[in-house]
Amino acid sequence: MSLKFKRLGKTLIASGLTLALTSPTVLAEQPSLLNSSYDIARELFASYNEHFNDHWQEKTGQKVEIKQSHAGSSRQAQAIIQGLRADVVTYNQVTDVDILHERGKLLPKDWRQKLPNASSPYYSTMAFLVRKDNPKNIKDWDDLIRDDVDLVLPNPKTSGNGRYSYLAALGYAQLKFNKDEAKVDAFLRRFLGQVAVFDTGGRGATNTFVERGIGDALLTFESEIQGVITAFPDQEFQIVVPSSSFLAEFPVAVVEKPAKRNGNFELATAYLEHLYTQDSQRLLASFNYRVHDPVVKAETAANFPDLKLLTIEEIAGDWKNAMQVHFASGGKLDQLQRR
């Protein structure tokens, strides 16, 4: 695998709001673009920004100063509402983009209609990272509720990553128990009870499992797991892809109000549109994300095991209902964690 994942092993850091430039020397007259992104996308967008800059310079003769702000996507959205003048968002949950309209009118309500695939240029799913030789013989969600298995999971209250894993477990239980609510709740209560550490974000959870050595299984994006396996070959981690999981979309949008104020609306639009080109889709796939382009999808099919991908509509009706029923204060998640 390419050098980008080798760098990952040296740069895994606890989740937090960071700001990084794609180039150490930036001319004052260069346009400047700020991308607010989710916690574990640092390496992906460091590479994509170089790729886009090559395209933009060839097209316009101009290079772009591209800044990255990374943290849990919910935290990032809140920072924008409080004044962070991001031009684009590249998040891992639809609700974190919706809130920019609902609370700040920073983009239109119909932002999902602005780009193909409901403004999701790539997607992933939730899988399990286990230790060398999979000593606990973890194969599917049922194995995660055993008393001898400790889990590491980003906190669903603060992390889209964590919400996806919770919903994936919920979807599995709904299938297994034919949506018998009492049995589903009992499964989820045991699942949550096996979590040794709830980190605030996905990268923090990865650090807890990899660097601190806590847990028998880390639940996170398939893409993050593949990157960790490549970055730490000496530890011989393995990936377990369960029989079913959650369709994790990665929505992108121009934050129109600040982008226009910054004079970046056209540049921001081009930055996101370029994610859909075949070369960019290949780049995304090289970071172990699943993509929509049929040619690239066929080229990379062997890298992505088949499984049943459950949508938010199948599991919870829609995101609004999921947030109210499961993740709001006093909701199902809080109820299931009470002792």
C-alpha positions as CSV (number, residue, x, y, z in Angstrom):
1,M,0.0,0.0,0.0
2,S,1.1,3.6,-0.5
3,L,3.1,5.8,1.8
4,K,0.0,7.6,3.0
5,F,-0.9,4.8,5.4
6,K,2.7,4.4,6.6
7,R,2.4,8.1,7.7
8,L,-0.8,7.2,9.5
9,G,1.2,5.2,12.0
10,K,3.2,8.2,12.9
11,T,0.5,10.7,13.0
12,L,-2.4,9.1,14.9
13,I,-3.3,11.7,17.5
14,A,-6.1,12.2,19.9
15,S,-9.2,13.8,18.4
16,G,-9.4,17.5,18.6
17,L,-9.9,20.6,16.4
18,T,-6.8,21.0,14.2
19,L,-6.0,23.3,11.4
20,A,-3.4,22.3,8.8
21,L,-2.2,23.8,5.5
22,T,-1.5,21.7,2.5
23,S,1.6,23.6,1.7
24,P,4.2,25.3,4.0
25,T,4.6,28.3,1.7
26,V,1.5,30.1,0.5
27,L,1.5,33.3,-1.6
28,A,-0.7,36.1,-0.4
29,E,-2.6,36.3,-3.6
30,Q,-3.6,32.7,-3.7
31,P,-7.3,31.9,-3.0
32,S,-7.8,30.2,0.4
33,L,-10.4,27.5,1.0
34,L,-11.3,26.0,4.4
35,N,-12.7,22.4,4.5
36,S,-14.3,21.4,7.8
37,S,-14.1,17.6,8.0
38,Y,-14.5,14.6,10.3
39,D,-11.9,13.3,12.7
40,I,-10.3,10.4,10.7
41,A,-10.2,12.1,7.3
42,R,-6.9,13.9,7.8
43,E,-4.8,11.7,5.5
44,L,-7.5,11.4,2.9
45,F,-7.9,15.1,2.4
46,A,-4.2,15.8,2.7
47,S,-3.9,13.7,-0.4
48,Y,-7.1,14.9,-2.1
49,N,-6.0,18.6,-1.7
50,E,-2.8,18.0,-3.6
51,H,-4.9,16.1,-6.3
52,F,-7.4,19.0,-6.6
53,N,-4.7,21.6,-6.6
54,D,-3.0,19.9,-9.6
55,H,-6.4,20.0,-11.4
56,W,-7.1,23.6,-10.5
57,Q,-3.7,24.8,-11.5
58,E,-4.0,23.1,-14.8
59,K,-7.4,24.6,-15.4
60,T,-6.8,28.1,-14.1
61,G,-3.1,28.5,-13.7
62,Q,-3.6,29.2,-10.0
63,K,-2.9,27.3,-6.9
64,V,-5.1,27.2,-3.9
65,E,-4.3,27.4,-0.2
66,I,-6.5,24.6,1.2
67,K,-6.9,24.5,5.0
68,Q,-8.3,21.6,6.9
69,S,-10.2,21.6,10.2
70,H,-10.7,18.2,11.8
71,A,-12.6,16.9,14.7
72,G,-15.8,14.8,15.3
73,S,-18.2,16.0,12.7
74,S,-20.9,17.1,15.3
75,R,-18.2,19.2,17.0
76,Q,-17.2,20.7,13.7
77,A,-20.7,21.7,12.8
78,Q,-21.1,23.4,16.1
79,A,-17.9,25.4,15.5
80,I,-19.3,26.6,12.1
81,I,-22.5,27.7,13.8
82,Q,-20.4,29.6,16.4
83,G,-18.5,31.4,13.6
84,L,-15.9,29.2,12.0
85,R,-16.0,30.4,8.3
86,A,-15.7,27.1,6.5
87,D,-16.3,27.1,2.8
88,V,-17.1,23.4,2.5
89,V,-18.0,20.6,4.8
90,T,-17.0,16.9,4.2
91,Y,-18.7,15.1,7.0
92,N,-19.7,11.5,8.0
93,Q,-23.3,12.1,8.9
94,V,-26.2,13.9,7.2
95,T,-27.5,15.5,10.4
96,D,-24.3,17.4,11.0
97,V,-24.9,19.1,7.6
98,D,-28.6,19.6,8.2
99,I,-28.0,21.4,11.4
100,L,-26.1,24.1,9.5
101,H,-29.4,25.0,7.8
102,E,-31.6,24.4,10.8
103,R,-29.6,26.5,13.3
104,G,-27.8,29.0,11.1
105,K,-29.4,29.1,7.6
106,L,-25.8,28.7,6.3
107,L,-26.8,26.5,3.4
108,P,-30.2,25.6,1.7
109,K,-32.5,23.0,3.0
110,D,-32.2,21.0,-0.2
111,W,-28.4,20.8,-0.1
112,R,-28.6,17.0,-0.7
113,Q,-29.9,17.7,-4.2
114,K,-26.9,19.8,-5.2
115,L,-24.6,16.9,-6.1
116,P,-25.0,13.2,-7.2
117,N,-25.8,10.4,-4.9
118,A,-27.5,12.7,-2.4
119,S,-24.3,14.7,-2.1
120,S,-22.4,11.6,-0.9
121,P,-19.4,11.0,-3.3
122,Y,-18.3,7.9,-1.3
123,Y,-19.5,5.7,1.5
124,S,-18.3,3.0,3.9
125,T,-19.6,0.7,6.6
126,M,-18.8,-0.3,10.1
127,A,-16.5,-3.3,10.8
128,F,-14.4,-4.7,13.6
129,L,-10.6,-4.4,14.1
130,V,-9.3,-7.4,16.1
131,R,-5.9,-8.3,17.4
132,K,-3.4,-10.8,15.9
133,D,-5.0,-14.2,15.1
134,N,-8.4,-12.9,16.4
135,P,-7.9,-14.6,19.8
136,K,-11.5,-14.1,20.8
137,N,-12.8,-15.7,17.5
138,I,-15.0,-12.7,16.7
139,K,-17.0,-13.2,13.6
140,D,-20.3,-11.2,13.9
141,W,-22.3,-9.0,16.2
142,D,-23.3,-11.8,18.4
143,D,-19.7,-12.3,19.5
144,L,-19.5,-8.7,20.7
145,I,-22.0,-9.2,23.6
146,R,-20.0,-12.1,25.2
147,D,-18.7,-11.4,28.7
148,D,-15.1,-12.1,27.7
149,V,-15.1,-9.5,24.9
150,D,-14.2,-5.8,25.6
151,L,-15.1,-3.2,23.0
152,V,-13.8,0.2,22.1
153,L,-16.3,2.5,20.5
154,P,-16.5,6.3,19.8
155,N,-19.3,7.8,21.9
156,P,-22.5,8.0,19.9
157,K,-23.3,11.2,21.7
158,T,-20.4,13.0,20.2
159,S,-19.4,11.0,17.2
160,G,-21.1,10.2,13.9
161,N,-18.8,7.2,13.8
162,G,-20.2,6.0,17.1
163,R,-23.8,6.5,16.0
164,Y,-23.1,4.5,12.9
165,S,-21.8,1.5,15.0
166,Y,-24.8,1.8,17.4
167,L,-27.2,1.8,14.5
168,A,-25.4,-1.1,12.8
169,A,-25.8,-3.2,16.0
170,L,-29.5,-2.1,16.2
171,G,-30.1,-3.1,12.6
172,Y,-28.5,-6.5,13.2
173,A,-30.6,-7.1,16.3
174,Q,-33.8,-6.1,14.4
175,L,-33.1,-8.6,11.7
176,K,-32.1,-11.4,14.2
177,F,-35.2,-10.8,16.5
178,N,-37.7,-9.7,13.8
179,K,-37.9,-6.3,15.5
180,D,-39.1,-7.8,18.8
181,E,-38.4,-4.6,20.8
182,A,-37.8,-6.3,24.1
183,K,-35.2,-8.7,22.6
184,V,-33.6,-5.9,20.5
185,D,-33.2,-3.8,23.7
186,A,-31.7,-6.6,25.6
187,F,-29.2,-7.2,22.8
188,L,-28.2,-3.5,22.7
189,R,-28.0,-3.3,26.5
190,R,-25.5,-6.2,26.5
191,F,-23.6,-4.7,23.6
192,L,-23.2,-1.3,25.2
193,G,-22.3,-3.0,28.5
194,Q,-19.2,-4.5,26.8
195,V,-17.7,-1.2,25.9
196,A,-14.6,-0.5,27.9
197,V,-13.9,3.0,26.5
198,F,-16.2,5.5,24.8
199,D,-13.9,8.0,23.1
200,T,-15.2,11.3,21.9
201,G,-14.2,10.7,18.3
202,G,-13.1,8.0,15.8
203,R,-9.4,8.8,15.9
204,G,-9.3,8.8,19.6
205,A,-10.9,5.4,19.7
206,T,-8.3,4.1,17.2
207,N,-5.5,5.4,19.5
208,T,-7.1,3.7,22.5
209,F,-7.2,0.3,20.8
210,V,-3.9,0.5,18.9
211,E,-1.6,2.6,21.1
212,R,-3.0,2.0,24.6
213,G,-3.8,-1.7,23.9
214,I,-7.3,-1.6,25.4
215,G,-10.1,-3.8,24.1
216,D,-10.6,-7.0,22.0
217,A,-12.4,-5.2,19.2
218,L,-12.5,-1.7,17.8
219,L,-15.7,-0.7,16.1
220,T,-15.1,1.9,13.4
221,F,-15.2,2.6,9.7
222,E,-14.0,-0.2,7.4
223,S,-11.7,2.4,5.7
224,E,-10.1,3.4,9.0
225,I,-9.5,-0.3,9.9
226,Q,-7.8,-1.1,6.6
227,G,-5.5,2.0,7.1
228,V,-4.6,0.9,10.6
229,I,-3.8,-2.7,9.4
230,T,-1.4,-1.2,6.8
231,A,0.1,1.3,9.2
232,F,1.0,-1.2,11.9
233,P,2.1,-4.4,10.1
234,D,4.1,-5.6,13.1
235,Q,0.9,-5.9,15.2
236,E,-0.9,-8.1,12.6
237,F,-4.3,-6.7,13.2
238,Q,-7.2,-8.2,11.3
239,I,-10.5,-6.9,10.0
240,V,-13.8,-8.7,10.6
241,V,-16.6,-7.6,8.3
242,P,-19.9,-8.7,9.9
243,S,-22.9,-10.2,8.0
244,S,-24.8,-6.9,8.1
245,S,-23.9,-3.4,8.9
246,F,-24.9,0.2,8.4
247,L,-24.6,2.2,5.1
248,A,-22.4,5.0,6.2
249,E,-22.7,7.9,3.8
250,F,-20.2,10.8,3.7
251,P,-22.1,13.9,2.8
252,V,-20.5,17.0,1.4
253,A,-21.8,20.5,0.9
254,V,-20.8,24.1,0.2
255,V,-21.5,26.2,3.2
256,E,-23.0,28.9,1.0
257,K,-23.3,31.8,3.3
258,P,-19.6,32.0,4.5
259,A,-18.3,30.7,1.1
260,K,-20.0,33.6,-0.7
261,R,-18.8,36.1,2.0
262,N,-15.3,34.7,1.4
263,G,-15.6,35.0,-2.3
264,N,-15.1,31.3,-2.7
265,F,-18.5,29.9,-3.8
266,E,-17.4,28.9,-7.3
267,L,-14.1,27.5,-6.0
268,A,-15.8,25.6,-3.2
269,T,-18.3,24.1,-5.7
270,A,-15.5,22.9,-8.0
271,Y,-13.7,21.4,-5.0
272,L,-16.6,19.2,-4.2
273,E,-17.6,18.4,-7.8
274,H,-14.1,17.1,-8.5
275,L,-14.6,14.4,-5.9
276,Y,-16.9,12.7,-8.4
277,T,-14.4,12.4,-11.2
278,Q,-12.9,9.0,-11.9
279,D,-9.4,9.9,-10.8
280,S,-10.8,11.3,-7.5
281,Q,-13.0,8.2,-7.1
282,R,-9.8,6.0,-7.5
283,L,-8.1,8.1,-4.9
284,L,-11.0,7.7,-2.5
285,A,-11.0,3.9,-3.1
286,S,-7.2,3.8,-2.4
287,F,-8.1,5.0,1.1
288,N,-10.4,2.0,1.4
289,Y,-13.7,3.9,0.8
290,R,-16.4,2.4,-1.3
291,V,-17.3,4.6,-4.3
292,H,-20.2,5.0,-6.7
293,D,-18.5,5.4,-10.1
294,P,-19.3,2.1,-11.9
295,V,-15.9,1.8,-13.5
296,V,-13.9,2.3,-10.3
297,K,-16.4,0.2,-8.4
298,A,-15.7,-2.7,-10.7
299,E,-11.9,-2.1,-10.6
300,T,-11.9,-2.3,-6.8
301,A,-14.6,-4.8,-6.1
302,A,-12.2,-7.4,-4.7
303,N,-11.2,-5.0,-1.9
304,F,-14.7,-4.7,-0.5
305,P,-16.5,-7.8,0.9
306,D,-20.1,-8.2,0.2
307,L,-22.5,-7.7,3.1
308,K,-26.0,-6.5,3.8
309,L,-25.9,-2.7,4.1
310,L,-28.8,-1.4,6.1
311,T,-30.0,2.2,5.5
312,I,-31.2,4.6,8.1
313,E,-34.7,4.3,6.7
314,E,-34.7,0.6,7.3
315,I,-33.5,0.9,10.8
316,A,-35.0,4.0,12.2
317,G,-37.3,5.6,9.6
318,D,-35.0,8.6,9.0
319,W,-32.3,10.6,10.6
320,K,-34.6,13.0,12.4
321,N,-36.4,10.1,14.1
322,A,-33.1,8.3,14.9
323,M,-31.7,11.4,16.6
324,Q,-34.9,12.0,18.6
325,V,-35.6,8.4,19.6
326,H,-32.0,7.1,20.2
327,F,-29.5,9.9,20.7
328,A,-31.5,12.8,22.4
329,S,-31.0,13.3,26.1
330,G,-33.1,10.7,27.9
331,G,-33.5,8.7,24.7
332,K,-33.0,5.0,24.0
333,L,-29.2,5.2,24.2
334,D,-29.3,6.8,27.7
335,Q,-32.0,4.3,28.8
336,L,-30.0,1.3,27.7
337,Q,-26.9,2.5,29.5
338,R,-28.6,2.9,32.9
339,R,-27.5,0.5,35.5
